[in-house]
Amino acid sequence: MERKKRIKYLVSILMILFMIGVAEWTGEKEIIFPEMAALTIGLWIVDKRVWRVKRSAIVWLMTLGAFAGVCIVRYSPLSLTANLSLAFVLAGLSLLCSRTTLIPLISACMLPVLLHTETWIYPISVFFLSLILVWGQRILERYDIRQPIAHSPSDRNWKKDLFRWMALLAFVFPISALAIGTENTCFILPPLIVTFTEFAHSKAGFRNRPVQIFFILVGAATLGTVLQWVGYTYLHLPETVVAFVVIGLLFLFFERSGKFFAPAGALALIPMIVPQEQLLWLPLQAAVGTALFLTVAMIVFQQCYKWNRAQLVYCITPSVLRNNRKKRNSNQ
């Protein structure tokens, strides 16, 4: 592994451990913002533009999203399903008005609603963590460790974009109602909704690999859950030790596979903040939620039923099988 890449992995792990360590030291779980793992992957590790957004906008958008989420919990008289939908709508409007594609903003806004977070420590934490993230990206670029990427605002078509966000809401609301009504709230973990939105909006290559993304997300949820239960609950290891192993293994997988998917980083840290009674069921519920959201995204938004046979076969074939087939063909 080249030196620059090792440095990016190292500082990314240190950033996450700093967040977990401060939360553990102060006893304030609200400081842990799992989406920071996703942002670290997208802004520090990957040498390409993952989201169209200015550095300054990252700080104020994430902070306002976190602030809005806490305000909804504290002051909204609506049901949990309605509040989650309201948080989703506010995040979508913020992205439209700012002409950015910072989809993790959805998680910043919806996470406190899902977990009933009322303390202002959460948005304050998101502000400082986002500030460090932006500051760190500037330093990495200055020392030529990360490739600088020029900002260009995303295209905006108000009519088309509003219709798309309304269509997204039309599925987020009933799936949220299903999850809450059946007391399976891990169906709608914010990283899964971020993934759903990414698949519906993005033209990136990962939209052609839904099966691979499914296994990455479920694997990340399982990894985080098992290590949290074994390391923290059973062995009583510090959270920082558990987080180090979780993120280290996840980064190792990304490096070996050559494929990065930022929401998986957030999903791997989610087990650290969910209630203890939900922990062991989290991977199964995450699998169901991932399957639901990916299926809707592929059928309704990507219209995969219009794809040709070769594209469909590529789409549903796991990458491991594709790679093995390529190796066999190359050896013949």
Residue, then its C-alpha position, 0 to 999 in steps of 0.5 A: m500500500e502506498r504511503k499517501k493511502r496509509i496516511k489517509y487511512l490512519v488519519s481517518i481512523l484517528m478521527i473516528l477514534f477521537m469522536i468515540g473517545v470524547a463520547e466515552w470520556t464525557g459519558e455523552k453518547e450523543i457525541i457519536f455521529p456515525e455518519m462521520a465515518a461516511l464523511t471521512i471516507g468520502l472527503w479524506i480517503v476517496d480521491k474523487r468527488v463523492w458529493r457536490v458541495k463546498r467545504s463551508a457548506i458541509v459545516w453549516l448544512m450538517t449543523l443545521g440538519a442536526f439542529a433541525g432534527v433535535c428541534i423536531v424531537r423537542y417541539s413537534p407534536l406529530s407522530l414518530t412516522a410524521n416526524l421522520s418524514l418531516a426531517f426527510v423533507l427538511a433535508g431534501l429542501s436544504l439540498l435543493c436550495s443549496r444546490t448540493t448533493l451532500i446526501p449524508l445530511i439526511s442522516a444528520c437530520m433523521l438520526p436524532v428523531l429516530l433515537h429521540t435525541e433532545t440534547w443540544i450536545y448533538p448539533i454542537s458535536v456535529f458542528f465541531l466534527s464537521l469543522i475538523l473534517v473540512w480542516g483536515q481535508r484542506i491539510l491533506e490537499r495542501y501536503d499532496i496526500r489527497q487530490p484536490i477537487a474543484h467544486s461545481p454546483s449540481d444542476r437544478n431543475w426545480k420541477k423535476d427535483l421536487f417531483r423526485w423528492m416527493a416520490l422518495l417521500a412516498f416510499v420513505f413514509p410507508i416504510s417508516a410506518l411499517a417499521i414503527g408499527t411493527e417495532n422494527t425501527c432498524f428497518i429505517l436506519p438513516p444510512l439505509i435511507v441515505t443509500f436509498t436516496e443515493f441509488a435514486h439520485s446518483k448515476a454512479g457505478f454502484r447503482n449497477r451493483p445492488v447485490q454487492i451493495f446489499f452484502i456490503l451494508v449487511g456485512a457492515a451492520t453485522l460486523g459492528t453488531v458482533l464486535q459491539w456485543v462481544g467486545y463492549t457488552y461481553l468483554h467490557l472493552p472500551e468503545t474506542v477499542v471496539a471502534f478501532v477494530v470495526i473501522g480497521l476491518l472495514f477499511l481493510f475490506f474496502e482496500r482489498s475489494g477496491k470498492f468504497f461505499a460511504p454509508a457502510g462506514a456509518l452503518a458499522l458504527i450504528p450499533m454503538i448508539v442503538p438501545q441495547e435491547q435492539l442490538l442483536w436484531l440489528p443485522l436482520q432488520a438492517a438486511v430487511g430494510t436494505a432489501l426493501f429500499l434497494t428493491v424500490a430504488m432499482i424498480v421505481f427510480q432506476q427502472c431496471y425492468k427496462w434493462n437488457r438481459a446482460q445488464l440485469v445479469y451483471c446487476i444481480t451477480p455478486s462481484v466475487l462470482r464475476n471476478n472468479r469468472k474473469k480469472r477463469n476466462s483469462n487463464q483459459 
